[in-house]
C-alpha cells in the first residue's frame, strides 16, 4: 500500500535516479536535497520501502505551484500518478490555497489528460530557450544601444512598479520572489530578482539563478532590451550558457527563433481554482 512522507537522507540514491530520468536534470546537489528535507512540500511516495514517485509542492503567498511530479520509470502505468495528484490537490486544499499552477510539455498528452482530470485547465503558453556560449558571446560584444541603463537587484519595495510594467505577472509569486531571494532548489544557487532600467524606467525583469543558470520568469517590454539585460547581468553569471523561460510573449519567441536559440521546452501553464 502506498504511503507518503517527507524525504530522509537515506532516500538520496533512489530520488536522484527518478529525477534525473524524468527531468533530464543536471547538477542535482545532495546538500540541497538535504536542506529540503525540512520542507513539508517535498514528499516521497513509497510502496513498502521502495520510492515510486515524488512531489515538490510550493506555496507563494496565496498561490500554490506543483513544481514537480514524477513516477519511477518501472512503476508507470500502475495508477501512482493519480495517487500523487490526489495527494497534491488535498495538500493545497488543506493549506486553503485559492489557485494552483503547473507547467507541462505541450506534447505530453498523457500528463495533460491527468491534470485535466483533477481540474487543471490550460491558461497560456510558456517557452524555455537554451542559449549556448556562442550566442551569448555575440550578444555581449554587440554595441550598446541605450545610454542610460542600470541593472539592479529588486526588493519588495519594487513590487508595485513591476506589476505596473507587467500586469500579467502572478502577483503572489512575485511577492514571494522579491521577499525571499534565496529559493531552495535541487540545483542550489541564490535566485536574484534582477531589473533592467532604461532612463529610470523598468523594462526587463528576470529572476536569475546563476547555478541553474536561468531566468524564470522573464518579462520584457520590448525584445530590443534583451541584449542589454544579458550584457549587464555578466557580473552575476557563473556558467557559459543561459536559460530563459517566459510566458505569453510570441514576439520574444520569434526573436529567439530568428537567432536560432534552442527551444528546450514548449509548455502549457495550467491552473486549477479552488
C-alpha positions in Angstrom: 0.0 0.0 0.0 1.4 3.4 -1.0 2.2 5.9 1.8 3.6 9.4 1.7 6.3 11.0 3.8 8.9 13.7 3.7 12.2 12.5 2.5 15.1 11.3 4.6 18.8 11.4 3.8 18.8 7.7 3.0 16.4 8.3 0.1 19.0 10.2 -1.9 20.1 7.5 -4.2 16.5 6.4 -5.2 15.5 10.0 -5.5 18.2 11.0 -7.9 17.5 8.0 -10.1 13.9 9.2 -10.6 14.6 13.0 -11.0 17.4 12.6 -13.5 15.5 10.1 -15.7 12.2 12.1 -15.5 13.5 15.6 -16.0 17.0 15.1 -17.5 18.2 17.4 -14.9 21.9 18.1 -14.2 23.7 19.4 -11.1 21.2 17.9 -8.6 23.1 18.6 -5.4 23.0 16.4 -2.4 23.5 19.2 0.0 20.4 20.9 -1.4 18.4 17.7 -1.2 19.4 17.5 2.5 18.4 21.1 3.0 15.0 20.4 1.5 14.3 17.6 4.0 12.6 20.0 6.3 10.2 21.2 3.6 6.8 19.6 4.1 6.0 20.1 0.5 8.9 17.9 -0.6 7.2 14.5 -0.5 8.1 10.9 -1.5 5.6 8.2 -2.3 6.6 4.8 -1.1 5.3 1.3 -1.8 6.6 -0.5 1.3 10.1 0.8 1.4 10.6 1.5 -2.3 10.4 5.1 -3.6 7.9 5.0 -6.5 7.4 8.7 -7.1 7.6 12.2 -5.5 6.2 15.7 -5.4 7.6 19.2 -5.0 4.7 21.4 -3.7 5.4 25.1 -3.3 3.3 27.9 -1.7 4.0 31.5 -2.5 1.7 33.8 -0.6 -1.8 32.6 -1.5 -0.7 30.8 -4.7 0.3 27.1 -5.0 2.7 25.6 -7.5 3.0 22.0 -8.4 6.7 22.3 -9.1 7.5 18.6 -9.9 5.6 15.3 -10.1 7.3 12.1 -11.2 6.9 8.4 -11.1 9.7 5.9 -11.2 10.1 4.6 -14.7 9.4 0.9 -13.9 6.3 1.8 -11.9 4.5 3.9 -14.5 1.0 2.7 -15.6 0.1 1.4 -12.2 -2.0 4.3 -11.0 0.7 6.1 -9.0 0.2 9.3 -11.0 -3.4 9.5 -9.8 -2.4 8.9 -6.2 0.2 11.6 -6.4 -2.3 14.1 -7.9 -4.8 13.3 -5.1 -2.2 14.0 -2.5 -1.2 17.3 -4.2 -4.8 18.5 -4.5 -5.6 17.7 -0.9 -2.4 19.3 0.3 -3.3 22.6 -1.4 -6.9 22.4 -0.1 -5.7 22.0 3.4 -3.5 25.0 3.0 -6.5 27.0 1.8 -4.8 27.9 -1.4 -7.1 29.6 -3.9 -5.3 28.7 -7.1 -2.6 26.2 -8.2 -0.4 26.3 -11.3 1.9 23.8 -13.0 3.9 23.6 -16.3 3.7 20.7 -18.7 5.1 20.0 -22.1 2.6 20.8 -24.9 3.3 17.4 -26.5 2.8 15.4 -23.2 -0.8 14.4 -23.8 -0.8 11.8 -21.1 0.2 14.3 -18.4 -2.2 16.9 -19.8 -5.1 14.4 -19.6 -4.1 13.6 -16.0 -4.0 17.2 -14.9 -7.4 17.9 -16.6 -8.9 15.0 -14.7 -8.0 16.9 -11.5 -9.4 20.2 -12.6 -6.4 21.9 -14.2 -7.1 23.9 -17.3 -4.7 25.4 -19.9 -4.0 29.1 -19.2 -1.2 30.2 -21.5 1.9 29.1 -23.4 5.4 29.2 -22.0 8.7 28.9 -23.8 12.1 27.7 -22.3 15.1 28.6 -24.5 18.7 27.5 -24.1 21.3 30.0 -25.3 24.7 28.5 -25.8 28.1 30.1 -25.3 28.4 31.3 -28.9 25.1 33.0 -28.8 25.9 34.8 -25.5 29.3 35.9 -26.8 27.6 37.6 -29.8 25.3 39.5 -27.5 28.0 40.6 -25.1 30.2 42.1 -27.8 27.4 43.9 -29.6 27.2 47.6 -29.3 25.3 49.3 -26.5 22.1 50.7 -28.0 21.0 52.5 -24.9 22.8 55.3 -23.0 21.1 55.5 -19.5 20.8 51.9 -18.3 21.0 50.3 -14.9 20.7 46.6 -13.8 20.0 46.1 -10.1 18.6 43.5 -7.7 15.0 44.3 -6.9 13.3 44.2 -3.5 9.8 44.1 -2.1 9.7 47.9 -2.5 9.7 47.4 -6.3 6.6 45.3 -6.3 4.2 47.9 -7.5 6.4 49.1 -10.3 7.0 45.5 -11.5 3.2 44.9 -11.5 2.5 48.2 -13.3 5.0 47.3 -16.0 4.0 43.7 -16.3 0.3 43.5 -15.3 0.0 39.8 -16.4 2.6 38.8 -13.8 1.5 36.4 -11.0 1.4 38.9 -8.0 1.6 36.3 -5.3 4.6 34.6 -6.9 6.2 37.9 -7.4 5.8 38.9 -3.8 7.5 35.7 -2.8 10.4 36.2 -5.2 11.0 39.8 -4.1 10.6 39.0 -0.4 12.9 35.9 -0.3 15.7 36.0 -2.9 17.0 32.6 -1.7 14.7 29.9 -3.1 15.8 26.5 -2.1 16.1 24.2 -5.1 17.8 21.0 -6.1 20.5 22.7 -8.1 21.3 25.2 -5.4 22.3 28.8 -6.0 20.7 32.1 -4.9 17.9 33.3 -7.1 18.2 37.0 -7.8 15.3 39.2 -9.0 17.0 41.5 -11.5 15.5 44.5 -13.1 16.9 46.5 -16.0 16.0 50.2 -16.0 16.3 52.3 -19.1 16.0 56.1 -18.5 15.0 55.2 -14.9 12.0 53.1 -16.2 11.8 49.3 -15.6 11.9 47.4 -18.9 13.1 43.9 -18.0 12.5 41.6 -15.0 14.4 38.3 -14.8 14.6 36.1 -11.7 18.1 34.7 -12.3 19.7 31.7 -10.7 23.4 31.6 -11.7 23.8 28.0 -10.7 20.9 26.7 -12.8 21.6 29.1 -14.7 18.4 30.6 -15.9 15.7 33.3 -15.7 12.2 32.3 -14.8 10.1 34.2 -15.0 11.5 36.5 -17.6 9.5 39.6 -18.7 10.5 42.3 -21.2 8.5 45.2 -22.6 10.4 45.1 -25.9 12.7 42.4 -27.4 15.2 45.2 -28.1 16.1 45.3 -24.4 17.1 41.6 -24.2 20.7 42.1 -25.3 21.2 44.9 -22.8 19.9 42.8 -20.0 22.3 39.9 -20.9 25.3 42.2 -21.2 24.7 43.8 -17.8 24.0 40.5 -16.0 27.5 39.3 -16.9 28.7 40.0 -13.3 26.2 37.6 -12.0 26.9 34.8 -14.4 28.8 31.7 -13.4 28.2 29.4 -16.4 28.8 29.9 -20.2 25.2 29.3 -21.2 21.8 30.8 -20.2 18.2 29.6 -20.0 15.3 31.9 -20.4 11.7 30.9 -19.6 8.9 33.3 -20.3 5.1 33.4 -20.7 2.7 34.7 -23.4 5.4 36.6 -25.4 5.2 35.4 -29.0 7.4 38.3 -30.2 10.2 37.1 -27.9 9.8 33.5 -29.1 10.0 34.6 -32.7 13.1 36.8 -31.9 14.8 33.8 -30.3 13.9 31.5 -33.2 15.4 34.0 -35.7 18.6 33.8 -33.7 18.5 30.0 -33.8 18.4 29.7 -30.0 17.5 26.2 -29.0 13.9 25.7 -27.8 14.4 23.4 -24.9 10.8 23.2 -23.7 7.4 24.4 -25.1 5.0 24.3 -22.3 1.4 24.9 -21.2 0.9 26.7 -17.9 -2.2 25.0 -16.4 -4.1 26.3 -13.4 -6.7 25.0 -11.0 -9.1 27.2 -9.0 -10.4 26.1 -5.6 
